[in-house]
Amino acid sequence: MACSTECYVFGMSTEVTQRELRNNSGDIMRGLDQGKTYVVTRNGVPVGELAPLRRHRFVAAEAAVATFRGAPSVDLGRLRRDLDEIASQGFEPRG
């Protein structure tokens, strides 16, 4: 499918009927593995959506340390003062 912008293709859902879901569940599961999203219909009415779970990506500790090695240091006293200025620590309910 040729499209001038990819955004019109990427987030699109494929519509499947309840019967297609039952009969083609293996194909639909493989589609979910590939990142596809499905809207399930019953008698032409959308009743649900199947979407792939977001996978958590593991980052090795060494890679994280290397990434932040060049970051500026944090002045903890200044951070605490900044947070205290904007965040109330009181017990009174917000009205």
Backbone bond lengths (Angstrom), bond angles and torsions (degrees), N, CA, C in turn:
res aa  C-N    CA-C-N  psi(-1)  N-CA   C-N-CA  omega(-1)  CA-C   N-CA-C  phi
1 M - - - 1.442 - - 1.521 108.69 -
2 A 1.313 117.51 122.00 1.457 121.80 178.47 1.515 108.86 -94.39
3 C 1.322 115.86 135.17 1.453 120.83 -178.72 1.513 108.52 -147.03
4 S 1.321 116.26 144.30 1.457 118.45 -177.39 1.523 112.25 -68.61
5 T 1.308 116.98 -29.83 1.468 120.22 176.45 1.514 109.18 -132.76
6 E 1.312 114.50 136.52 1.452 119.96 -176.64 1.522 112.55 -68.07
7 C 1.334 118.44 -23.36 1.461 120.84 -174.87 1.522 112.00 -62.17
8 Y 1.338 118.07 -23.88 1.452 119.44 179.62 1.519 112.42 -78.62
9 V 1.305 117.01 -16.26 1.454 120.94 -178.47 1.522 110.48 -99.80
10 F 1.331 117.28 -37.79 1.458 121.93 -169.73 1.521 113.79 -60.82
11 G 1.325 119.34 -51.19 1.453 121.58 -171.52 1.514 114.69 -89.29
12 M 1.304 117.83 10.89 1.452 120.67 -175.19 1.515 111.43 -75.20
13 S 1.334 115.28 142.70 1.452 121.79 176.93 1.523 108.94 -101.41
14 T 1.307 114.69 147.50 1.454 120.85 173.95 1.515 107.50 -96.17
15 E 1.312 116.54 132.87 1.456 120.71 179.70 1.522 109.00 -88.09
16 V 1.336 116.27 130.47 1.459 121.34 176.23 1.520 108.56 -130.40
17 T 1.323 115.22 143.44 1.461 119.29 177.36 1.526 109.69 -81.45
18 Q 1.314 114.68 164.89 1.460 120.14 177.45 1.533 109.97 -57.17
19 R 1.312 117.02 -40.21 1.469 121.36 179.84 1.524 111.00 -65.87
20 E 1.352 117.52 -42.88 1.466 120.88 178.10 1.529 110.47 -62.44
21 L 1.318 116.53 -38.65 1.459 120.17 178.28 1.526 110.18 -61.49
22 R 1.310 116.71 -43.66 1.460 121.22 179.49 1.532 111.22 -67.11
23 N 1.319 116.91 -46.41 1.463 120.48 -173.42 1.533 113.60 -80.46
24 N 1.325 118.02 -26.64 1.461 121.47 -174.89 1.526 112.03 -120.72
25 S 1.319 116.91 34.04 1.461 119.69 -174.77 1.529 112.40 -60.12
26 G 1.332 117.28 -34.74 1.463 120.07 179.12 1.523 112.05 -63.27
27 D 1.340 116.19 -44.95 1.463 120.28 178.28 1.531 110.86 -64.23
28 I 1.312 116.01 -39.61 1.459 120.24 -179.40 1.524 110.16 -67.16
29 M 1.319 117.73 -40.48 1.472 120.81 177.60 1.528 110.61 -62.83
30 R 1.329 117.26 -40.97 1.472 119.91 176.84 1.523 110.37 -63.76
31 G 1.327 116.87 -37.63 1.459 120.64 176.36 1.526 111.57 -63.21
32 L 1.332 116.78 -40.88 1.460 120.13 176.48 1.519 110.80 -61.44
33 D 1.343 116.43 -40.53 1.468 120.48 177.04 1.529 111.40 -59.95
34 Q 1.326 116.50 -29.96 1.471 121.49 -179.86 1.527 112.14 -88.19
35 G 1.344 117.43 1.54 1.458 120.85 177.20 1.514 115.35 95.92
36 K 1.316 118.17 6.88 1.464 120.83 -179.18 1.532 110.52 -77.13
37 T 1.329 115.44 152.52 1.457 123.04 177.48 1.523 108.26 -118.52
38 Y 1.321 115.90 142.79 1.464 121.26 -177.54 1.518 110.66 -126.49
39 V 1.331 116.29 141.48 1.457 122.34 170.49 1.527 106.10 -106.83
40 V 1.323 116.34 123.33 1.464 121.92 -178.47 1.525 108.10 -93.36
41 T 1.343 115.47 132.39 1.461 120.38 179.76 1.523 110.35 -118.75
42 R 1.321 114.38 151.81 1.466 121.36 172.21 1.517 106.10 -129.27
43 N 1.305 116.78 120.98 1.468 122.73 -176.30 1.529 111.55 54.15
44 G 1.343 115.81 38.62 1.456 121.45 177.11 1.522 115.23 80.64
45 V 1.336 116.93 -0.49 1.462 120.98 -178.36 1.533 108.85 -105.49
46 P 1.332 118.42 125.40 1.474 119.93 177.73 1.527 110.67 -62.07
47 V 1.343 115.92 130.50 1.466 120.56 -179.12 1.526 112.71 -121.98
48 G 1.316 117.67 -13.25 1.461 119.27 -179.32 1.510 111.23 -171.59
49 E 1.326 113.27 170.94 1.457 119.87 179.89 1.520 108.79 -133.53
50 L 1.308 116.01 135.10 1.465 122.45 174.51 1.516 107.11 -108.68
51 A 1.320 115.75 123.91 1.461 120.29 -179.34 1.519 108.41 -135.07
52 P 1.331 116.89 147.21 1.461 119.14 178.59 1.522 110.79 -66.50
53 L 1.326 115.86 146.65 1.457 120.52 174.93 1.512 108.98 -71.92
54 R 1.305 115.49 146.72 1.469 119.05 175.59 1.512 107.56 -77.40
55 R 1.275 114.39 126.41 1.461 119.99 -178.66 1.521 109.72 -86.91
56 H 1.327 115.30 134.23 1.458 120.00 175.79 1.523 107.75 -79.80
57 R 1.302 115.00 131.78 1.461 118.86 179.38 1.511 108.70 -96.85
58 F 1.319 116.33 131.65 1.453 122.10 178.59 1.518 108.99 -83.01
59 V 1.315 115.82 132.73 1.453 121.21 175.85 1.523 106.83 -119.18
60 A 1.314 116.28 124.71 1.462 120.95 179.68 1.523 109.72 -64.02
61 A 1.334 116.58 146.30 1.466 121.94 -179.13 1.527 110.86 -56.80
62 E 1.313 116.48 -39.82 1.462 119.87 -179.32 1.526 111.24 -61.76
63 A 1.315 116.92 -39.31 1.466 120.75 179.42 1.522 110.71 -67.72
64 A 1.333 117.62 -39.84 1.465 120.89 178.65 1.526 110.38 -64.66
65 V 1.328 116.67 -44.36 1.464 120.81 179.48 1.524 110.04 -62.04
66 A 1.318 117.33 -42.75 1.463 120.98 179.89 1.523 111.02 -63.95
67 T 1.323 116.93 -37.39 1.462 121.18 -179.68 1.521 111.43 -64.12
68 F 1.336 116.17 -41.98 1.462 120.20 -174.87 1.530 113.74 -94.53
69 R 1.290 116.63 1.14 1.471 120.15 -178.22 1.528 111.73 -57.40
70 G 1.308 118.58 -39.14 1.455 121.97 -177.93 1.518 114.39 -89.38
71 A 1.329 117.34 2.46 1.461 120.11 -178.59 1.527 110.60 -71.88
72 P 1.329 117.06 149.73 1.469 119.19 178.40 1.527 110.62 -67.10
73 S 1.311 116.08 151.95 1.461 119.68 179.05 1.525 109.55 -74.09
74 V 1.320 115.52 157.84 1.456 121.61 -177.89 1.524 108.28 -103.62
75 D 1.322 116.24 127.93 1.458 122.34 174.22 1.529 106.28 -83.70
76 L 1.329 117.04 101.71 1.459 120.99 -173.37 1.526 112.58 -63.94
77 G 1.316 117.92 -34.94 1.464 120.26 177.00 1.520 111.79 -62.92
78 R 1.328 115.90 -44.32 1.467 120.19 178.88 1.524 110.60 -66.50
79 L 1.326 117.58 -40.70 1.468 121.47 177.66 1.521 109.90 -59.07
80 R 1.335 117.60 -46.66 1.465 121.82 -179.55 1.530 110.34 -61.02
81 R 1.346 117.74 -43.87 1.468 121.03 179.19 1.530 110.76 -63.37
82 D 1.299 116.49 -42.88 1.474 120.11 179.01 1.523 110.99 -62.11
83 L 1.322 116.55 -43.55 1.461 119.97 179.49 1.519 111.49 -66.35
84 D 1.332 117.23 -40.28 1.462 120.64 179.33 1.526 111.69 -64.12
85 E 1.328 117.11 -30.36 1.462 120.12 178.65 1.516 112.26 -67.79
86 I 1.323 117.17 -34.96 1.469 118.83 -173.96 1.522 113.92 -103.80
87 A 1.331 118.71 -17.51 1.457 121.29 -176.45 1.521 110.04 -114.65
88 S 1.310 115.71 125.17 1.459 120.49 177.97 1.519 109.37 -80.37
89 Q 1.316 116.80 134.06 1.451 121.96 178.04 1.536 111.17 -102.33
90 G 1.322 117.34 8.33 1.458 121.57 -178.26 1.516 112.85 -74.10
91 F 1.335 114.56 165.66 1.460 120.73 -179.66 1.509 112.68 -97.88
92 E 1.330 117.58 -3.18 1.451 120.58 -177.87 1.534 110.15 -68.04
93 P 1.326 116.30 139.04 1.477 117.91 177.97 1.516 110.42 -67.72
94 R 1.299 114.20 148.34 1.466 119.46 176.50 1.511 108.39 -76.10
95 G 1.288 116.97 128.20 1.460 119.93 -174.94 1.426 112.12 -101.12
